[in-house]
Amino acid sequence: LISTTISTTFRTGGQPDRSVVFESGADYVAKRASLGPHRVVGGGSNLLLSDSGPQGTLVAVASARHGVLEISGSTALIDAAGDWNATAFELAGQGLAGAESLVGIPGSVGGAIVQNIGAYGHEISEVVKRVRVLSVEDGQTMWLDAHDCQFGYRDSRFKSSDRGQFVVLEAQLVLTEGGLHRPAYAELADELASRNNSPAPEGYELQAVHQAVIALRSAKNMVWQDSDTSTWGAGSFFVNPIVSGKDHERLTKELSSAMPAWPQLEGRVKLSAGWLVEAAGFHRGHSWETVALADGHALGLVNRSGKATTAEVLEAANQIASAVTALTGLRLLAEPILMGFEPDLAVAFDAHIEP
Ligand SMILES: Cc1cc2nc3c(=O)[nH]c(=O)nc-3n(C[C@H](O)[C@H](O)[C@H](O)COP(=O)(O)OP(=O)(O)OC[C@H]3O[C@@H](n4cnc5c(N)ncnc54)[C@H](O)[C@@H]3O)c2cc1C
């Protein structure tokens, strides 16, 4: 991914007018004054670029190396440009627990903070103490406590209310020294127990967790590989919708009492977008001419031919989202950021859209 062009894990779309890559947050701060107006991205694993390319200058703060700058006791300072997956492995290698279930997620540390990455019942925000950011308005850098980052489900102020206003430079994590992992998610708990020949109530070694997570993710085409076009997407294309208790009740009646659902705060309920997509008739493995749903995951909209255009990705996403809306009355939200589009782009789902 690291070059002077902007590459995305979708491998679709056009180039911006100009692009620059920095391999550390400090490099970016040192040289940003000379860049002129620009926007910052990371590893391109949550971006869908228009076929004509985004406007202006895109600056990628991203490196192929891990981003661990300093470890002191249970506290780690990590660079936004670091590759998240390599960083997660490095932290575990240093005996620090807390990020082990988030291995296998591509992209930069900065992107991981922006999106509050999550998997197997954990989110990065659980271990973030504070985040060092640069304010785009006045060029000042400052630390924001985790509380001030407004982390939510696959969300933070950097992705939503203040998108484009801050550049994430570093993060301070608080992990657990010598900790074991107690799985919070049934699928991972089962996988670990079966690999261990029995459940381990005291927890599992971090390395065992890595192996189990990578195996589970690989079976869903969720470990990105240059050599495997069935992973060329942005992970899940739609986020799981969180609905009112009333909507949950209605949909359970209308669709199935077996519809997966997870209770949230204030009586709200999280539904499985993948389940809804399949209920609406788009099953894993479904294929269009150039794009497809991954064989292992109904939300994994991928550039399986390796030759798709972004227009073709959007056309498939529109078909899926329209079918889900027709079935449920719900409007899905796209997880990747759509870059290089007019704000009035007509799509059948909600999305973060930028020029
Ligand atoms: C195969 C695959 C599997 C995936 N699985 C998961 C998963 O399990 N869980 C999950 O949560 N996500 C998953 N994703 C999505 C993606 O990996 C994450 O969202 C990742 O954190 C994006 O990081 P990035 O550096 O690539 O960000 P980019 O795609 O480059 O950017 C995403 C957004 O973050 C902003 N941004 C990036 N870096 C910075 C920075 N330093 N400062 C300010 N803004 C910044 C960009 O402007 C943009 O708005 C998956 C993706 C793929 C391809």
The ligand as an SDF file (V2000), in Angstrom:
LIG
                    3D

 53 58  0  0  0  0  0  0  0  0999 V2000
  -10.2930   -7.2300    4.6220 C   0  0  0  0  0  0  0  0  0  0  0  0
  -10.7240   -6.1240    5.5660 C   0  0  0  0  0  0  0  0  0  0  0  0
  -11.1940   -6.4350    6.8370 C   0  0  0  0  0  0  0  0  0  0  0  0
  -11.5930   -5.4230    7.7280 C   0  0  0  0  0  0  0  0  0  0  0  0
  -12.0480   -5.7840    8.9680 N   0  0  0  0  0  0  0  0  0  0  0  0
  -12.4190   -4.8240    9.8440 C   0  0  0  0  0  0  0  0  0  0  0  0
  -12.8610   -5.1750   11.1570 C   0  0  0  0  0  0  0  0  0  0  0  0
  -12.9040   -6.3510   11.5340 O   0  0  0  0  0  0  0  0  0  0  0  0
  -13.2350   -4.1900   12.0040 N   0  0  0  0  0  0  0  0  0  0  0  0
  -13.1690   -2.8750   11.6370 C   0  0  0  0  0  0  0  0  0  0  0  0
  -13.5180   -2.0280   12.4590 O   0  0  0  0  0  0  0  0  0  0  0  0
  -12.7580   -2.5040   10.3990 N   0  0  0  0  0  0  0  0  0  0  0  0
  -12.3750   -3.4430    9.4940 C   0  0  0  0  0  0  0  0  0  0  0  0
  -11.9670   -3.0800    8.2410 N   0  0  0  0  0  0  0  0  0  0  0  0
  -11.9800   -1.6650    7.8300 C   0  0  0  0  0  0  0  0  0  0  0  0
  -10.6120   -0.9400    7.9400 C   0  0  0  0  0  0  0  0  0  0  0  0
   -9.5720   -1.8670    8.0020 O   0  0  0  0  0  0  0  0  0  0  0  0
  -10.5240   -0.0480    9.1580 C   0  0  0  0  0  0  0  0  0  0  0  0
  -11.5280    0.9100    9.0970 O   0  0  0  0  0  0  0  0  0  0  0  0
   -9.1790    0.6680    9.2510 C   0  0  0  0  0  0  0  0  0  0  0  0
   -9.0320    1.1400   10.5680 O   0  0  0  0  0  0  0  0  0  0  0  0
   -9.0120    1.8380    8.3050 C   0  0  0  0  0  0  0  0  0  0  0  0
   -7.7100    2.3880    8.4620 O   0  0  0  0  0  0  0  0  0  0  0  0
   -6.9430    3.0670    7.2720 P   0  0  0  0  0  0  0  0  0  0  0  0
   -5.6650    3.5700    7.7930 O   0  0  0  0  0  0  0  0  0  0  0  0
   -6.8720    2.1730    6.1030 O   0  0  0  0  0  0  0  0  0  0  0  0
   -7.8940    4.3000    6.9750 O   0  0  0  0  0  0  0  0  0  0  0  0
   -8.2910    4.9460    5.5680 P   0  0  0  0  0  0  0  0  0  0  0  0
   -9.1670    4.0170    4.8330 O   0  0  0  0  0  0  0  0  0  0  0  0
   -7.0880    5.4240    4.8710 O   0  0  0  0  0  0  0  0  0  0  0  0
   -9.1530    6.1770    6.0540 O   0  0  0  0  0  0  0  0  0  0  0  0
  -10.4020    5.9990    6.6810 C   0  0  0  0  0  0  0  0  0  0  0  0
  -10.8430    7.3300    7.2960 C   0  0  0  0  0  0  0  0  0  0  0  0
   -9.9620    7.6750    8.3520 O   0  0  0  0  0  0  0  0  0  0  0  0
   -9.3570    8.9350    8.0980 C   0  0  0  0  0  0  0  0  0  0  0  0
   -7.9690    8.8580    8.5920 N   0  0  0  0  0  0  0  0  0  0  0  0
   -7.0730    7.8670    8.3920 C   0  0  0  0  0  0  0  0  0  0  0  0
   -5.9210    8.1270    9.0490 N   0  0  0  0  0  0  0  0  0  0  0  0
   -6.1020    9.3090    9.6880 C   0  0  0  0  0  0  0  0  0  0  0  0
   -5.2900   10.1160   10.5500 C   0  0  0  0  0  0  0  0  0  0  0  0
   -4.0420    9.7860   10.8940 N   0  0  0  0  0  0  0  0  0  0  0  0
   -5.8210   11.2730   11.0240 N   0  0  0  0  0  0  0  0  0  0  0  0
   -7.0750   11.6490   10.7000 C   0  0  0  0  0  0  0  0  0  0  0  0
   -7.8730   10.9350    9.8910 N   0  0  0  0  0  0  0  0  0  0  0  0
   -7.4020    9.7710    9.3920 C   0  0  0  0  0  0  0  0  0  0  0  0
   -9.4670    9.1450    6.6060 C   0  0  0  0  0  0  0  0  0  0  0  0
   -9.4800   10.5120    6.2760 O   0  0  0  0  0  0  0  0  0  0  0  0
  -10.8010    8.5030    6.3140 C   0  0  0  0  0  0  0  0  0  0  0  0
  -11.8450    9.3880    6.6300 O   0  0  0  0  0  0  0  0  0  0  0  0
  -11.5450   -4.0620    7.3210 C   0  0  0  0  0  0  0  0  0  0  0  0
  -11.0700   -3.7490    6.0370 C   0  0  0  0  0  0  0  0  0  0  0  0
  -10.6650   -4.7630    5.1600 C   0  0  0  0  0  0  0  0  0  0  0  0
  -10.1430   -4.3890    3.7930 C   0  0  0  0  0  0  0  0  0  0  0  0
  1  2  1  0
  2  3  1  0
  2 52  2  0
  3  4  2  0
  4  5  1  0
  4 50  1  0
  5  6  2  0
  6  7  1  0
  6 13  1  0
  7  8  2  0
  7  9  1  0
  9 10  1  0
 10 11  2  0
 10 12  1  0
 12 13  2  0
 13 14  1  0
 14 15  1  0
 14 50  1  0
 15 16  1  0
 16 17  1  0
 16 18  1  0
 18 19  1  0
 18 20  1  0
 20 21  1  0
 20 22  1  0
 22 23  1  0
 23 24  1  0
 24 25  2  0
 24 26  1  0
 24 27  1  0
 27 28  1  0
 28 29  2  0
 28 30  1  0
 28 31  1  0
 31 32  1  0
 32 33  1  0
 33 34  1  0
 33 48  1  0
 34 35  1  0
 35 36  1  0
 35 46  1  0
 36 37  1  0
 36 45  1  0
 37 38  2  0
 38 39  1  0
 39 40  1  0
 39 45  2  0
 40 41  1  0
 40 42  2  0
 42 43  1  0
 43 44  2  0
 44 45  1  0
 46 47  1  0
 46 48  1  0
 48 49  1  0
 50 51  2  0
 51 52  1  0
 52 53  1  0
M  END
$$$$
